[in-house]
C-alpha cells in the first residue's frame, strides 16, 4: 500500500493514508509526500479480546473511535475517493452516505485476501487432530463450520465474535462499495463475487518502483548464496505455504541441487531438514530479489489458495522460471509451460518431477526465464497504477 500511495503521489494525486496507531510511531507523518495519519482504536484498548504479536488488529466491524477520527479527517480535507483495504476500512461504512451526500466521496474496496468470505481471511479450515491443530483447504463457508473454525484459530471469545461480526461487516462492504477491486479473479470468486468489469473488477498487485538505495548493504547476505545452480523458496516456513510438500519432493530429486529457504519460522516450521537445504531468516526485500535473480528455479508450492503471489512476480522479474501450485491466483500469473510449470497442490511427486525436468534442461530454463521476465512487465507500477487511477476516474465521472 505504501508503494501504491507513493506511485499515486508521483502521478499528481493527493494521498492520505489512515492506518492504526503502532507502538513508538508518531500520530502524523509525511512520508515523501504521502500524509500518514495513525488512528487509535477502541479495539486496541481490549488486548484480552484483540491482540497480535505482529501488528495492530482491526475488527471486522466499524470501530467507533476510528469512525470518529475518520470523520474529522474527511471534514478537514474532503476526499474524492476513500480506498479501503482490509477490515479497517469497515470503520468508514457509517460515514459512507454522509460523505457521499456532503462531499461526493465514493468508496472503493480492495480485496487482497478472502476477507469477505472467511473470518481467518485464508479459506483454510482449522481442525483439531489428536493434541494439536491442523489446517486444510476449506470447501466453503457455513455458519456452524465457520464458528467452530474461527474459535479453534482465535480462541472461543475472539473466534465467535470475529466470525459473526465478519458476516455482518462483509454484507455492508459488498453493498456499500461503489467498486470492488480484487487482486485476482480467484480472490473475487473466493469472496463469493464474480468479476463483471463494472462493480467488481480485477486489478493485480504490482512490483514497486525500485529504489537503488534499498540495495545497499545486502552483499553480506547474498554472499551466502551458492555459486552454482540452486532452487529458492521465499515465504513463511510453514505447511500452509507447502514447505513440507517441497521438502518431501526435494528429498527424492535425482540430482543434488541446493535448496535455499528464505522466510520466517513459525511453531509448525519443520526442524529436521535434508542435506542440501539451507535456511535464511527474513532477509530484506532487496536481498530476496537478488536471490531470485541468481537462482535457477523459484518454487511456490502453496497449499492454500494464494490470493495473488507477490513472490511469483518478484521471481519472474528476476528472469527466473517458477514452479508453482496450480491454485488461487497463481495460474493467472504463471503461464504453464511458458514462464514456468504448474503442478497440483499437495502433490510432492508432481512437484519433484517438475523440478527435475527443469534442473536437467538449462536451455529450457533459460527460455522460460526470458518469458517470465517479459510477463513480469504486466505487473509493474507503470502498468497497474494507471488502471487503479482509472477506476477512481470512472467513479468521479459517474456521480
C-alpha positions in Angstrom: 0.0 0.0 0.0 2.9 2.3 0.6 4.1 1.6 -3.0 0.6 2.5 -4.3 0.4 5.7 -2.3 3.8 6.9 -3.5 3.0 5.9 -7.1 -0.2 7.9 -6.9 1.5 11.0 -5.5 4.2 10.8 -8.2 1.3 10.9 -10.7 -0.1 14.1 -9.2 -2.7 12.7 -6.7 -3.1 13.9 -3.2 -3.0 10.9 -0.8 -3.7 10.5 2.9 -3.2 7.1 4.4 -5.2 6.4 7.6 -3.9 3.4 9.5 -3.9 2.0 13.0 -1.5 3.5 15.5 1.5 1.4 16.4 4.0 1.3 19.2 6.5 4.1 19.2 5.2 5.6 16.0 4.1 9.2 15.6 0.4 10.0 15.1 1.2 12.0 12.0 4.0 11.5 9.4 4.8 12.9 6.0 6.3 10.0 4.0 7.7 11.5 0.8 4.5 13.4 0.1 2.1 10.8 1.5 0.3 12.1 4.6 0.1 9.3 7.1 -2.4 9.5 10.0 -2.2 6.8 12.7 -5.5 6.3 14.4 -6.2 4.9 17.9 -9.0 2.3 18.1 -11.2 1.0 20.8 -10.2 -2.5 19.9 -6.6 -1.7 20.8 -7.7 -1.0 24.3 -9.1 -4.5 24.6 -6.0 -6.7 24.4 -7.8 -9.6 26.1 -10.0 -9.8 23.0 -7.9 -8.3 20.2 -4.2 -8.9 20.3 -1.5 -9.9 17.8 2.3 -10.0 18.3 2.8 -8.9 14.6 0.8 -5.7 14.3 -2.4 -3.9 15.4 -5.6 -5.8 14.8 -8.7 -4.2 13.2 -12.0 -5.9 13.9 -14.3 -6.8 11.0 -17.0 -4.2 12.0 -16.8 -0.5 12.5 -14.6 0.7 15.4 -16.4 3.8 16.9 -13.1 5.6 17.7 -11.7 5.0 14.2 -15.0 6.1 12.6 -15.0 9.4 14.6 -11.3 10.1 13.7 -12.0 9.4 10.0 -14.9 11.8 10.1 -12.6 14.6 11.4 -10.1 13.8 8.6 -12.8 13.9 5.9 -14.2 17.2 7.2 -10.8 18.8 7.3 -9.9 17.6 3.7 -12.8 16.0 1.8 -11.6 13.2 -0.4 -12.9 12.3 -3.9 -12.3 8.6 -3.1 -11.9 6.5 0.0 -10.0 3.4 -1.0 -10.4 0.8 1.7 -8.0 -2.1 2.3 -8.8 -4.9 4.7 -11.1 -4.8 7.7 -10.0 -1.3 8.9 -12.0 0.2 6.0 -15.2 -1.0 7.5 -14.9 1.8 10.1 -15.7 4.1 7.2 -19.0 2.5 6.4 -21.1 4.5 8.9 -19.8 7.6 7.1 -20.3 6.5 3.6 -23.7 8.0 2.8 -23.0 11.2 4.8 -19.7 11.8 3.0 -21.2 11.0 -0.4 -24.1 13.4 0.1 -21.9 16.2 1.6 -18.7 15.9 -0.4 -19.4 13.5 -3.3 -16.9 10.9 -1.8 -17.1 7.4 -3.3 -15.9 4.2 -1.6 -13.7 1.6 -3.3 -12.9 -1.6 -1.6 -9.8 -3.7 -2.4 -9.7 -7.4 -1.7 -6.2 -8.7 -1.1 -7.4 -11.8 0.8 -10.6 -13.7 1.4 -11.8 -11.1 3.9 -15.5 -11.2 2.9 -16.0 -14.9 3.0 -13.6 -16.1 5.7 -13.1 -14.9 9.3 -9.4 -16.1 9.0 -9.1 -14.5 5.6 -7.3 -17.5 4.1 -10.0 -20.1 3.3 -8.1 -22.7 5.4 -10.1 -24.8 7.8 -8.6 -25.2 11.3 -9.3 -28.6 12.8 -8.2 -30.3 16.0 -6.2 -33.5 15.3 -5.0 -35.5 18.3 -3.5 -32.9 20.7 -2.8 -30.2 18.1 -4.4 -28.1 15.3 -4.2 -28.8 11.6 -5.2 -26.7 8.6 -6.5 -27.8 5.2 -8.3 -26.0 2.3 -11.9 -25.2 3.2 -14.7 -26.4 0.9 -16.7 -23.3 1.5 -18.3 -21.2 4.3 -21.0 -22.5 6.6 -22.4 -21.0 9.9 -21.5 -23.8 12.3 -18.3 -24.7 10.4 -17.0 -21.1 10.4 -17.9 -20.6 14.1 -16.0 -23.7 15.0 -13.0 -23.0 12.8 -12.6 -19.4 14.0 -12.9 -20.5 17.6 -10.1 -23.0 17.2 -8.0 -20.4 15.4 -8.6 -17.3 17.6 -9.9 -18.8 20.8 -13.6 -19.1 21.7 -14.4 -15.5 22.6 -12.5 -13.8 19.8 -13.4 -16.5 17.3 -17.2 -16.3 17.8 -17.1 -12.5 17.7 -14.9 -12.4 14.6 -16.9 -15.0 12.6 -20.3 -13.3 13.5 -19.0 -9.8 13.0 -17.4 -10.6 9.7 -20.6 -11.8 8.3 -22.3 -8.5 9.1 -19.3 -6.4 8.1 -19.0 -8.2 4.8 -22.6 -7.6 3.9 -22.2 -3.8 4.4 -18.9 -3.8 2.5 -20.4 -5.6 -0.5 -23.5 -3.3 -0.6 -21.7 -0.1 0.2 -18.7 -0.2 -2.2 -19.2 1.7 -5.4 -16.5 -0.5 -6.8 -14.7 -3.6 -5.6 -11.2 -4.3 -6.8 -9.9 -7.8 -6.4 -6.2 -8.6 -6.9 -7.2 -11.7 -8.9 -10.2 -13.4 -10.3 -9.6 -16.2 -7.8 -9.9 -13.7 -4.9 -13.1 -12.3 -6.3 -14.7 -15.8 -6.6 -13.3 -16.9 -3.3 -15.1 -14.0 -1.7 -18.4 -15.0 -3.4 -18.2 -12.4 -6.2 -18.0 -12.6 -9.9 -15.8 -10.1 -11.8 -18.1 -8.2 -14.1 -15.9 -5.3 -15.3 -18.1 -2.7 -13.7 -18.6 -3.0 -10.0 -16.3 -6.0 -9.4 -13.0 -5.6 -11.4 -9.7 -7.4 -11.3 -6.6 -5.2 -11.0 -3.5 -7.2 -10.0 -0.8 -6.4 -7.4 2.4 -4.9 -8.8 6.1 -4.5 -8.2 7.1 -1.2 -6.6 9.1 1.3 -8.5 12.7 0.4 -7.5 14.8 2.5 -5.2 18.6 1.7 -5.7 19.3 2.8 -2.2 17.5 -0.2 -0.8 20.1 -2.5 -2.3 22.9 -1.1 -0.1 24.4 -3.5 2.5 22.9 -6.7 1.2 26.2 -8.2 -0.1 26.9 -9.8 3.2 23.7 -11.8 2.8 23.8 -12.6 -0.9 27.4 -13.8 -0.5 25.9 -16.7 1.4 24.1 -17.9 -1.8 25.5 -20.9 -3.7 27.7 -20.1 -6.7 26.3 -23.0 -8.6 22.7 -23.7 -9.6 20.1 -23.6 -6.8 16.4 -23.6 -6.1 14.9 -20.9 -4.0 11.8 -20.7 -1.9 10.6 -17.4 -0.3 7.8 -17.2 2.2 6.6 -18.3 5.7 8.3 -21.5 6.6 5.2 -23.5 7.3 2.9 -26.2 5.8 0.3 -23.7 4.5 2.9 -22.5 2.1 3.6 -26.1 1.1 7.0 -26.3 2.8 6.5 -29.9 3.9 5.5 -30.9 0.4 8.6 -29.1 -1.0 10.9 -30.9 1.4 9.3 -34.3 0.5 9.8 -33.5 -3.2 13.3 -32.3 -2.7 14.3 -35.3 -0.8 13.7 -37.5 -3.8 15.3 -35.4 -6.5 17.7 -37.3 -8.7 20.3 -34.5 -8.8 21.8 -32.7 -5.9 20.9 -29.0 -6.3 21.0 -26.8 -3.2 17.6 -25.6 -1.9 17.6 -22.2 -0.3 14.7 -21.3 2.1 14.2 -17.6 2.9 11.5 -16.6 5.3 10.1 -16.5 8.8 10.0 -19.5 11.1 6.7 -20.5 12.8 5.9 -23.0 15.5 5.0 -25.5 12.8 8.2 -25.0 10.8 10.0 -28.3 10.2 13.1 -28.7 12.4 14.7 -31.6 10.5 16.0 -30.7 7.1 17.6 -32.8 4.4 21.2 -32.4 3.4 21.4 -29.5 0.8 18.7 -27.4 2.4 19.8 -24.0 3.9 17.5 -21.6 5.8 18.0 -17.8 5.9 15.8 -15.9 8.3 13.7 -13.0 7.0 16.0 -11.3 4.5 15.2 -7.7 3.4 13.4 -7.5 0.1 16.5 -6.3 -1.8 18.4 -9.4 -0.8 15.4 -11.6 -1.7 15.2 -10.0 -5.2 18.9 -10.7 -5.7 18.4 -14.3 -4.6 15.6 -14.7 -7.2 17.9 -13.2 -9.9 20.7 -15.6 -9.1 18.6 -18.7 -8.7 17.9 -21.3 -11.3 14.3 -22.1 -10.3 11.9 -20.4 -7.9 9.4 -22.7 -6.3 6.0 -21.6 -4.8 4.3 -24.9 -3.6 1.5 -23.3 -1.7 -1.3 -25.4 -0.3 -3.7 -22.5 0.4 -5.3 -20.6 -2.4 -2.7 -17.8 -2.7 -4.7 -14.7 -3.5 -2.1 -13.4 -5.9 1.6 -14.3 -5.1 3.9 -11.3 -4.9 6.9 -13.7 -4.7 5.8 -15.1 -8.1 6.2 -11.8 -9.9 9.3 -10.9 -8.0 10.9 -14.2 -9.2 9.7 -13.6 -12.8 11.1 -10.1 -12.8 14.5 -11.6 -12.0 14.2 -13.7 -15.2 13.7 -16.9 -13.2 11.2 -19.7 -14.2 8.7 -20.6 -11.5 7.4 -24.0 -10.4 4.2 -23.3 -8.5 1.0 -24.8 -7.3 -2.0 -24.5 -9.7 -4.1 -22.8 -7.0 -5.6 -19.4 -6.2 -4.3 -16.5 -8.3 -1.1 -18.2 -9.2 -2.3 -19.6 -12.6 -3.4 -16.1 -13.5 0.3 -15.1 -13.4 2.3 -18.2 -14.4 1.7 -19.4 -18.0 2.2 -23.2 -17.7 4.9 -24.5 -19.9 5.8 -20.9 -21.0 7.1 -18.9 -18.0 7.1 -21.8 -15.6 5.4 -25.1 -14.6 2.1 -25.5 -12.6 1.6 -28.6 -10.5 -1.4 -29.8 -8.3 -1.1 -28.5 -4.8 0.0 -31.1 -2.1 1.4 -33.4 -4.8 5.0 -34.0 -3.9 5.5 -36.4 -6.8 4.3 -33.9 -9.4 6.4 -31.1 -7.8 9.5 -33.4 -7.8 9.0 -34.3 -11.5 8.6 -30.6 -12.5 11.8 -29.6 -10.6 13.7 -32.5 -12.0 12.7 -31.6 -15.6 14.0 -28.0 -15.3 17.1 -28.9 -13.4 18.0 -31.3 -16.2 17.3 -28.8 -19.0 19.3 -25.5 -18.7 18.2 -24.4 -22.2 14.5 -24.7 -21.3 15.1 -22.8 -18.0 16.7 -20.0 -20.0 13.8 -19.7 -22.4 11.2 -19.9 -19.6 13.2 -17.3 -17.6 13.1 -14.9 -20.6 9.3 -15.4 -20.9 8.9 -14.9 -17.2 10.8 -11.6 -17.4 8.5 -10.4 -20.3 5.4 -11.5 -18.4 6.5 -9.6 -15.2 6.1 -6.3 -17.2 2.4 -6.7 -16.8 2.8 -6.3 -13.1 4.8 -3.1 -12.8 3.7 0.1 -11.1 3.8 1.8 -14.6 1.2 -0.7 -15.9 -1.0 -1.3 -12.9 -1.3 2.1 -11.0 -2.8 3.9 -14.0 -5.5 1.3 -14.1 -6.3 1.9 -10.4 -6.4 5.7 -11.1 -8.7 4.9 -14.0 -11.1 3.2 -11.6 -11.1 6.3 -9.5 -11.8 8.5 -12.5 -14.8 6.3 -13.6 -16.4 6.8 -10.2 -15.8 10.6 -10.3 -17.4 11.0 -13.7 -20.4 8.8 -12.7 -21.6 11.0 -9.9 
